[in-house]
Amino acid sequence: MPEAGPDLMDKVVNLCKRRGLVFASSEIYGGFRSTYDYGPLGVLLLRNVKDAWWRSMVQLRDDVVGLDSSILMSPKVWEASGHLANFSDPLVDCRNCKERWRADHIEDSCPNCGSRDLTEARPFNMMFKTFVGPVEEEAAEAYLRPETAQGIFVNFMNVLQTTRKKPPFGIAQVGKSFRNEITPGNFVFRTREFEQMEMEYFVPPGEGPRWFEYWCQERMRWYTDLGIPSDFLRLRHHEQDELSHYSAGTADIEFRFPWGWGELEGIAQRTDFDLVQHGEHSGERLEYFDQSSGERYVPHVVEPAAGAARSMMAFLLSAYAEDDVGGEVRTMLRLHHRLAPNKVAVLPLSKKETLTPTAREILGLLQPHFQCDYDETQSIGKRYRRQDEVGTPYCVTVDFDSLDDRAVTIRERDNLEQVRVPIDSLVGELGSRLGP
């Protein structure tokens, strides 16, 4: 991975636009600040990040189950959780240029015009308000969820009873959240609409610290296993004055972005705060009864919560590379094969009609097993470069010899090695290289 300087950020952002990973939202109307659309390759990459998280957190474990809760919830949920009272950032206005800023993100002057004539900081609640039903009145007020966690807490008993799990166990969820950020920015790093990959791990009281340490290490390992260099990651424990009102201890997994260290994921000991709050406000008993001991208790919670787009961004920055091939600069994304938008590209050597049927046959052979691309435009060298630039691990080249020997050439992205493989063995060969 190259040094994370400003040039790297510019190169990756330009690549995202040029190759169809990320577009500015509503671009034909001049855009809409800090909102983005994921293009044909970006939607695959983001889905692969979320799938890799789900595979690690749910599929490969027997102590975590999934959930997909609604975005709109009863306003009483946000009253009980403390979001109505506490979910705010300090806001200041510049009296000179009228820009607004988070007070804790600036010094004593406006970043836009340099003026020191700023208002006093005041709390600004970041939840988006909307109305449910045809009439805009106080009784119809609702909020877009600012986090996915509360949907898990209010479904705790439903999941407990239907899965027969017992602590320690977790409930995982991937979904959209919305926060009316005062100063969004840094591409997709801080936006008002985003996706979270979040899990609440319910444990017996007293076991929170042990599981907190476990999940800190487990989550760090996930990032390094998928290709982020360990020296570009750090685990930063919050100081006492940084802790959320519900937290007995929080640590952030941070990535060294071009502008400095930024949070990818937070791991928090939420204690029993949420279940107690929802139990008191709803009148329901949100407890676990241990039949073996006869003990009844409210579990404590350890929460690993990651940002999907932030993680995607860190993987892109880590994977970006340039090398020299035949005197020309080759740009590539050395993405882990689990994350690569396309796993295989089928490239007929020529657009001649004699090759097309065989190339299409091979595409049909591979598509049930791998996400594939098919490209027959321009020279084979330029097509290789295009695939390298978007991180495709393997290209399968169909040439005129393929018509006679029923074999094709597999080309590897990272080392440029090429090997001839019979078409009948192609699925098995690529499967062994790409893994389960």
Secondary structure in CASP SS format (residue, H / E / C, confidence):
PFRMAT SS
TARGET T0000
AUTHOR 0000-0000-0000
METHOD secondary structure of the structure
MODEL  1
M C 1.00
P C 1.00
E C 1.00
A C 1.00
G C 1.00
P H 1.00
D H 1.00
L H 1.00
M H 1.00
D H 1.00
K H 1.00
V H 1.00
V H 1.00
N H 1.00
L H 1.00
C H 1.00
K H 1.00
R H 1.00
R C 1.00
G C 1.00
L C 1.00
V E 1.00
F E 1.00
A E 1.00
S C 1.00
S C 1.00
E H 1.00
I H 1.00
Y H 1.00
G C 1.00
G C 1.00
F C 1.00
R C 1.00
S C 1.00
T C 1.00
Y E 1.00
D E 1.00
Y E 1.00
G C 1.00
P H 1.00
L H 1.00
G H 1.00
V H 1.00
L H 1.00
L H 1.00
L H 1.00
R H 1.00
N H 1.00
V H 1.00
K H 1.00
D H 1.00
A H 1.00
W H 1.00
W H 1.00
R H 1.00
S H 1.00
M H 1.00
V H 1.00
Q H 1.00
L C 1.00
R C 1.00
D C 1.00
D C 1.00
V E 1.00
V E 1.00
G E 1.00
L C 1.00
D C 1.00
S C 1.00
S C 1.00
I C 1.00
L E 1.00
M C 1.00
S C 1.00
P H 1.00
K H 1.00
V H 1.00
W H 1.00
E H 1.00
A H 1.00
S H 1.00
G C 1.00
H H 1.00
L H 1.00
A H 1.00
N H 1.00
F C 1.00
S E 1.00
D E 1.00
P E 1.00
L E 1.00
V E 1.00
D E 1.00
C E 1.00
R C 1.00
N C 1.00
C C 1.00
K C 1.00
E C 1.00
R E 1.00
W E 1.00
R E 1.00
A H 1.00
D H 1.00
H H 1.00
I C 1.00
E C 1.00
D C 1.00
S C 1.00
C C 1.00
P C 1.00
N C 1.00
C C 1.00
G C 1.00
S C 1.00
R C 1.00
D C 1.00
L E 1.00
T C 1.00
E C 1.00
A C 1.00
R E 1.00
P E 1.00
F E 1.00
N E 1.00
M C 1.00
M C 1.00
F C 1.00
K E 1.00
T E 1.00
F E 1.00
V C 1.00
G C 1.00
P C 1.00
V C 1.00
E C 1.00
E C 1.00
E H 1.00
A H 1.00
A H 1.00
E E 1.00
A E 1.00
Y E 1.00
L E 1.00
R C 1.00
P C 1.00
E C 1.00
T C 1.00
A H 1.00
Q H 1.00
G H 1.00
I H 1.00
F H 1.00
V C 1.00
N C 1.00
F H 1.00
M H 1.00
N H 1.00
V H 1.00
L H 1.00
Q H 1.00
T H 1.00
T H 1.00
R C 1.00
K C 1.00
K C 1.00
P C 1.00
P C 1.00
F E 1.00
G E 1.00
I E 1.00
A E 1.00
Q E 1.00
V E 1.00
G E 1.00
K E 1.00
S E 1.00
F E 1.00
R C 1.00
N C 1.00
E C 1.00
I C 1.00
T C 1.00
P C 1.00
G E 1.00
N C 1.00
F C 1.00
V C 1.00
F C 1.00
R E 1.00
T C 1.00
R C 1.00
E E 1.00
F E 1.00
E E 1.00
Q E 1.00
M E 1.00
E E 1.00
M E 1.00
E E 1.00
Y E 1.00
F E 1.00
V E 1.00
P C 1.00
P C 1.00
G C 1.00
E C 1.00
G H 1.00
P H 1.00
R H 1.00
W H 1.00
F H 1.00
E H 1.00
Y H 1.00
W H 1.00
C H 1.00
Q H 1.00
E H 1.00
R H 1.00
M H 1.00
R H 1.00
W H 1.00
Y H 1.00
T H 1.00
D H 1.00
L C 1.00
G C 1.00
I C 1.00
P C 1.00
S H 1.00
D H 1.00
F H 1.00
L E 1.00
R E 1.00
L E 1.00
R E 1.00
H E 1.00
H C 1.00
E C 1.00
Q H 1.00
D H 1.00
E H 1.00
L C 1.00
S C 1.00
H C 1.00
Y C 1.00
S C 1.00
A C 1.00
G C 1.00
T E 1.00
A E 1.00
D E 1.00
I E 1.00
E E 1.00
F E 1.00
R E 1.00
F E 1.00
P C 1.00
W C 1.00
G E 1.00
W E 1.00
G E 1.00
E E 1.00
L E 1.00
E E 1.00
G E 1.00
I E 1.00
A E 1.00
Q E 1.00
R E 1.00
T E 1.00
D C 1.00
F H 1.00
D H 1.00
L H 1.00
V H 1.00
Q H 1.00
H H 1.00
G H 1.00
E H 1.00
H H 1.00
S H 1.00
G C 1.00
E C 1.00
R C 1.00
L C 1.00
E C 1.00
Y E 1.00
F E 1.00
D E 1.00
Q C 1.00
S C 1.00
S C 1.00
G C 1.00
E E 1.00
R E 1.00
Y E 1.00
V C 1.00
P C 1.00
H E 1.00
V E 1.00
V E 1.00
E E 1.00
P E 1.00
A E 1.00
A E 1.00
G E 1.00
A H 1.00
A H 1.00
R H 1.00
S H 1.00
M H 1.00
M H 1.00
A H 1.00
F H 1.00
L H 1.00
L H 1.00
S H 1.00
A H 1.00
Y E 1.00
A E 1.00
E E 1.00
D E 1.00
D E 1.00
V E 1.00
G C 1.00
G C 1.00
E E 1.00
V E 1.00
R E 1.00
T E 1.00
M E 1.00
L E 1.00
R C 1.00
L C 1.00
H C 1.00
H C 1.00
R C 1.00
L C 1.00
A C 1.00
P C 1.00
N C 1.00
K C 1.00
V E 1.00
A E 1.00
V E 1.00
L E 1.00
P E 1.00
L C 1.00
S C 1.00
K C 1.00
K C 1.00
E C 1.00
T C 1.00
L C 1.00
T H 1.00
P H 1.00
T H 1.00
A H 1.00
R H 1.00
E H 1.00
I H 1.00
L H 1.00
G H 1.00
L H 1.00
L H 1.00
Q C 1.00
P C 1.00
H C 1.00
F C 1.00
Q C 1.00
C E 1.00
D E 1.00
Y E 1.00
D C 1.00
E C 1.00
T C 1.00
Q C 1.00
S C 1.00
I H 1.00
G H 1.00
K H 1.00
R H 1.00
Y H 1.00
R H 1.00
R H 1.00
Q H 1.00
D H 1.00
E H 1.00
V C 1.00
G C 1.00
T C 1.00
P C 1.00
Y E 1.00
C E 1.00
V E 1.00
T E 1.00
V E 1.00
D C 1.00
F C 1.00
D C 1.00
S H 1.00
L H 1.00
D H 1.00
D H 1.00
R C 1.00
A E 1.00
V E 1.00
T E 1.00
I E 1.00
R E 1.00
E E 1.00
R C 1.00
D C 1.00
N C 1.00
L C 1.00
E C 1.00
Q E 1.00
V E 1.00
R E 1.00
V E 1.00
P E 1.00
I H 1.00
D H 1.00
S H 1.00
L H 1.00
V H 1.00
G H 1.00
E H 1.00
L H 1.00
G H 1.00
S H 1.00
R H 1.00
L H 1.00
G C 1.00
P C 1.00
END
